[in-house]
């Protein structure tokens, strides 16, 4: 399994793209698709038309907005440039179907793509993408918004992505014994903010879950002015990586 961070920042960040992650197993798929992550996907050299699944953790714009550009590009490629792509499956928490179906029905040219588009909502039931096992699980972020993290298992390796999350028991359970956990480290421990974790809480989740390697990501600009890696290490005694755009980790 190969993870490439396409975006390790937030909506408007001076040096980082927003949330987005490329996963390559026996399939090529994305976890979230925030602004500026499409540009980083192009820089990886991976053929964007081979992406078969996009898994959304939730639908705040910093996790979603580059999907619009990506999908329009896929339409141009297949309708006018003579290209072909496999079917595309869009997956997310409760509320995904009405939102994406509305986009498909109302955006110009989106309604009749020459490839099949499937839209699926998930809660806790595991599912497969080829030989890759995906387990979604609800996490706590903001009130009245359904948000999920994802546990990805392939060839005896496990990767967890928190999406946006506060510290919660469900996230600790999702991360249990994962080889790598990519966690929402929006704030430094010395300047915590609302509805996201700070660096100390990321370390706490990793320690309680028995994670092998903690990857800190989704930084607000304030996090750049503090040593979030050291703050996480105060609560976690394993390997810690401060995420950056286009960093690739092989499991």
C-alpha positions in Angstrom: 0.0 0.0 0.0 1.2 3.5 -0.9 0.0 6.7 0.7 0.8 10.1 -0.9 -0.3 13.2 0.9 -1.8 15.5 -1.7 -2.8 18.2 0.8 -1.7 18.6 4.4 -3.3 22.0 5.1 -6.7 23.6 5.3 -8.9 25.7 3.1 -6.7 28.8 2.6 -3.2 28.0 3.7 -0.2 29.9 2.4 2.0 26.9 1.7 -0.1 23.8 1.8 -3.0 22.4 -0.2 -6.1 21.4 1.7 -7.1 17.9 2.7 -6.5 15.1 0.2 -4.7 11.7 0.1 -3.9 9.3 -2.7 -4.0 5.6 -1.9 -2.6 2.9 -4.2 -3.3 -0.7 -3.5 -4.8 -3.0 -6.1 -6.9 0.1 -6.9 -6.1 3.8 -7.1 -8.4 5.9 -4.9 -8.6 9.2 -3.0 -9.4 10.1 0.6 -11.0 13.6 0.3 -10.3 16.1 -2.4 -9.8 19.6 -1.1 -8.7 22.8 -3.0 -5.3 22.6 -4.7 -5.0 18.8 -4.2 -5.8 18.1 -7.9 -2.6 20.0 -8.9 -0.6 17.9 -6.5 -2.2 14.7 -7.9 -1.0 15.7 -11.4 2.5 16.2 -10.0 2.6 12.6 -8.7 2.7 11.2 -12.2 -0.3 8.9 -11.3 -2.9 8.9 -14.1 -5.9 10.7 -12.7 -8.2 8.8 -15.0 -7.3 5.6 -13.2 -8.9 6.8 -10.0 -11.8 4.5 -9.4 -13.1 5.6 -6.0 -13.2 8.8 -4.0 -14.0 8.4 -0.3 -15.2 11.6 1.4 -14.9 12.0 5.2 -17.4 14.9 5.1 -18.4 17.8 2.9 -16.7 20.9 4.2 -15.2 22.7 1.2 -11.6 22.1 2.3 -12.2 18.3 1.9 -14.3 18.4 -1.3 -14.1 21.3 -3.7 -11.5 20.0 -6.2 -13.8 17.1 -7.0 -15.8 19.6 -9.2 -12.8 20.4 -11.3 -11.7 16.7 -11.4 -15.1 15.6 -12.6 -15.4 18.2 -15.2 -12.0 17.3 -16.5 -13.1 13.6 -16.7 -16.1 14.6 -18.8 -13.9 16.6 -21.2 -11.5 13.8 -21.5 -14.1 11.1 -22.2 -16.6 13.1 -24.3 -14.3 15.3 -26.4 -10.7 14.0 -26.2 -11.4 10.4 -27.1 -10.3 9.1 -23.7 -11.6 6.3 -21.6 -11.8 5.9 -17.9 -13.3 3.2 -15.6 -16.4 3.7 -13.7 -16.2 6.0 -10.7 -17.6 5.3 -7.3 -18.2 8.2 -4.8 -18.5 7.2 -1.1 -19.2 9.2 2.0 -21.3 9.5 5.2 -25.0 10.0 5.5 -26.1 12.9 3.3 -23.7 12.0 0.5 -26.3 10.8 -2.0 -28.6 13.9 -2.0 -25.7 16.3 -2.1 -23.8 14.6 -5.0 -27.0 13.7 -6.9 -27.9 17.4 -6.7 -24.5 18.3 -8.1 -24.8 15.8 -10.9 -28.2 17.0 -11.8 -27.6 20.7 -11.8 -24.0 21.4 -12.8 -23.8 22.0 -16.6 -22.8 18.8 -18.5 -22.6 16.7 -15.3 -25.8 14.8 -15.8 -24.8 12.3 -18.6 -21.2 11.2 -18.2 -20.0 8.5 -20.6 -18.9 6.4 -17.7 -20.9 5.0 -14.8 -21.0 7.0 -11.6 -22.1 5.2 -8.4 -22.8 7.1 -5.2 -22.8 5.2 -1.9 -23.4 6.2 1.7 -21.5 4.4 4.5 -21.8 4.2 8.3 -19.9 1.3 9.9 -20.2 -1.7 7.6 -16.9 -2.7 6.0 -16.7 -3.0 2.2 -14.1 -4.0 -0.3 -12.4 -2.1 -3.2 -10.9 -5.1 -5.0 -8.7 -6.8 -2.4 -8.6 -3.7 -0.2 -10.8 -3.8 2.9 -12.3 -0.5 4.0 -14.0 0.1 7.4 -15.7 3.4 7.9 -16.6 4.7 11.3 -18.3 7.9 12.5 -16.2 10.4 14.3 -17.0 13.5 16.2 -16.3 16.8 14.4 -19.1 19.5 14.4 -22.7 19.2 15.5 -25.3 18.2 12.9 -22.8 17.0 10.3 -22.1 13.3 9.6 -18.3 12.7 9.5 -16.4 9.4 9.1 -12.9 8.2 9.4 -11.6 5.3 7.3 -9.6 2.2 8.2 -7.8 0.7 5.1 -6.4 -2.8 5.2 -4.4 -4.4 2.4 -1.8 -7.2 2.4 -1.6 -7.3 6.2 -1.0 -3.5 6.5 -3.4 -1.0 8.0 -3.8 2.7 7.4 -6.2 4.9 9.2 -7.4 8.4 8.2 -9.3 10.4 10.7 -10.8 13.1 8.5 -11.7 16.1 10.6 -12.2 14.9 14.2 -12.1 15.7 17.8 -10.6 13.3 20.3 -13.2 10.6 20.8 -13.4 6.9 21.7 -14.6 6.0 18.3 -11.4 7.4 16.7 -9.3 5.5 19.2 -11.1 2.3 18.2 -10.7 3.0 14.5 -7.0 3.4 15.0 -6.5 0.2 17.0 -3.1 -1.3 16.2 -2.9 0.5 12.8 0.5 0.6 11.2 0.0 4.2 10.2 -2.6 6.7 11.4 -3.0 10.1 9.6 -4.7 12.4 12.1 -6.2 15.8 12.2 -3.6 18.1 13.8 -5.2 21.4 13.2 -3.8 23.2 16.2 -0.8 23.2 18.5 -1.4 21.9 22.0 -0.5 25.3 23.5 -3.2 27.0 21.3 -6.0 24.6 20.9 -9.0 25.5 18.7 -12.6 24.3 18.3 -13.9 21.0 16.8 -10.5 19.7 15.8 -7.7 17.9 17.6 -4.5 19.6 18.7 -1.1 17.9 18.6 -1.2 16.5 22.1 -4.6 14.9 21.4 -3.2 13.3 18.3 -0.4 11.8 20.4 -2.9 10.6 22.9 -5.0 8.8 20.3 -2.0 7.1 18.8 -0.7 6.0 22.2 -4.1 4.7 23.4 -4.7 2.9 20.1 -1.2 1.3 19.8 -0.4 2.9 16.5 2.9 2.1 14.8 3.5 5.5 13.1 1.6 8.7 13.6 1.3 11.2 10.7 0.3 14.7 11.7 -1.7 16.5 9.0 -4.4 19.1 8.3 -2.5 22.0 9.8 -4.0 25.4 10.3 -1.5 28.2 9.8 -1.1 28.6 13.6 0.3 25.1 13.8 3.3 26.1 11.7 4.5 28.4 14.4 4.8 25.6 17.0 6.7 22.3 17.3 3.6 20.1 17.0 5.8 17.0 16.5 7.4 17.5 19.9 4.0 18.2 21.5 2.6 14.9 20.1 5.7 13.1 21.3 4.8 14.1 24.9 1.9 11.6 24.8 3.1 9.1 22.1 6.3 7.1 22.2 6.2 5.8 18.6 7.3 7.2 15.3 5.9 10.6 14.4 6.0 12.3 11.0 4.9 15.8 10.3 3.0 15.6 7.1 3.8 17.7 4.0 2.4 17.9 0.5 3.5 15.1 -1.8 5.1 13.1 0.9 4.8 9.4 0.1 4.7 6.6 2.7 4.9 3.0 1.8 3.4 0.4 4.1 
